[in-house]
């Protein structure tokens, strides 16, 4: 089964987490469109992969903690609110992932209490789709934290105007500013590759407060209690002409006492972008969606394997573009020695002088990357072609070595 394929990797990832005081469990989902299956379905796909990555606060990627598949749920005609509340909904996948991570920690601890008894603090980081009270309550019930971006403008308690509780955005806008930070806004393209947002720097005003979120009044089959959370509100007061202002409302279970704490929470949320890069490595780099498999189960098995490959690719890329890009020791601690030997030959450098940056560029050049000064960083497509070619070289060398050492009788 696909779950069994990645079980060893998930256990190893959790072991790596235990030596760190704080680990961010970054959640997100992505649609997977198998080439042959999509063609059979008339160009539509409802297969969605929801993953949870273990990331350190400084951005280092440890691995995968949880993966699960689900299908888009289509609301039935004339479905009542009670019927909808009693069936599984897409918003439940965030809570399911929390339970899955805690269950993994419980199995690793021998069933003695799970992650709650570990010295490692697990904090779930997610985007606006996770903004529901059930997810927050689930995190707290297993002693996990959360840092999520708000989507719903809920009523909040603790501050009333003429007896009417204000909504979240109104309340936070009235709070005094605690300071400003400068955020780098990356370039964004649409599905056709056209730039829809330019790269720039934005000056954001930061406000913080503690509020009590009121549960939705239209929930029929469940009674959610009000929840007190800390809020960090980031707003661009003077955006450039014709540009939409940056507006981030971040909800968290973690302590936010001052401006420094608020900046730490913002840094946690910024780590969420790493899972977007991992999706690109999986789909664009490892070319999962270009596979010629016919069955859903086969696609899921292939995804379980390529998900781990994409983790390794992203780890090496982060080394090549990070603080340790000129440190051969960092590469030796991450990449197998046989890979270092082969890539060192391709790069024409001694193995003990092969840095992560040189390793990454050598793999890219094997895939067709020219490497001029104006070319920037190599993309995932050339990386995957180079990685695939080198893996074939290594496999060929292993087979030759095995043939040389095979004893023949007669």
Secondary structure as UniProt FT lines:
FT   HELIX           2..5
FT   HELIX           7..17
FT   TURN            18..19
FT   STRAND          22..31
FT   HELIX           35..40
FT   TURN            41..42
FT   STRAND          47..55
FT   TURN            57..58
FT   STRAND          61..71
FT   TURN            77..78
FT   HELIX           81..86
FT   TURN            90..91
FT   HELIX           92..108
FT   TURN            109..110
FT   HELIX           114..117
FT   STRAND          121..126
FT   HELIX           128..130
FT   HELIX           133..141
FT   TURN            142..143
FT   STRAND          145..149
FT   STRAND          155..161
FT   TURN            162..163
FT   STRAND          164..167
FT   HELIX           168..173
FT   STRAND          179..185
FT   STRAND          188..189
FT   TURN            191..192
FT   STRAND          195..197
FT   STRAND          200..213
FT   TURN            217..218
FT   STRAND          227..236
FT   TURN            241..242
FT   STRAND          247..252
FT   HELIX           259..270
FT   TURN            271..272
FT   HELIX           273..280
FT   HELIX           281..285
FT   HELIX           288..290
FT   HELIX           296..321
FT   TURN            323..326
FT   HELIX           328..332
FT   TURN            333..334
FT   HELIX           337..347
FT   HELIX           351..353
FT   HELIX           356..366
FT   TURN            367..368
FT   HELIX           373..375
FT   HELIX           380..404
//
